[in-house]
Amino acid sequence: MKAMILAAGLGNRMRPLTLHTPKPLLEVGGKPLIVWHIEKLQKVGVTEIVINTAWLGEKLANALGDGSQFGVKILWSHEGEGLETAGGIINALPLLGDEPFILVNGDVWTTMDFASLLDVQLGEQQAHLVLVENPPQHLKGDFILSNGLAYTFEQEQLGEALTYSGIAVLHPRMFAGLENGKRPLAPLLKQAMQQQQVSAEKMQAVWVDVGTPERLQQLDQHIKQGVFS
């Protein structure tokens, strides 16, 4: 199974830290955010990892290289100008192949064991999302979790409102026939949810959306203090 780490964002909310450093290279607990993901994937046997880049992409490529220092093979998908989430995936499909793949946002941090993602069986479904408790900055949540499926709020399904963690298993067929270009992922997920083609689970682990310098600093302190050990 391959994985894709999304690393093409501008990191505007992280400025000034991201003026000269791409957000996934910002460090917590002594190593870059993206390296935590790479090591977790390698640990569960995922050794082919696609990483997309845009803003300061050459710095990411220079820092991580071909991945051999981490025991993985990194395949680079350089976008120039960012294509948003779905656009970045579509652009990288030739590197990802025809089988389901793990998707991870480069700007989140988690203690989740990625091994469970290897056991996800999509069957005829398009995607499997990992959802989390709504953080203070996003109290409404993104989707409804009910009986193992994700629903949009518009579907008025009874269940628990949760936030998308930025971690998922996707099938390439979700993007079949879509042309290259800027395209967000959420509308495609919602379209699939209308057909009950998106399964989901609630994460039972620590998760942090590292979206601001304050949350980055707090996470760094917590890791160094062993709060999550």
Secondary structure by P-SEA (a helix, b strand, c coil): cbbbbbccccccccccccccccccccccccccaaaaaaaaaaaacccbbbbbbccaaaaaaaaccccccccbbbbbbcccccccaaaaaaaacccccccbbbbbccccccccccccccccccccccbbbbbccccccccccccccccccccccccccbbbbbbcccbbbbbcccccccccccccaaaaaaaaaaaccbbbbbbcbbbbccccaaaaaaaaaaaaacccc
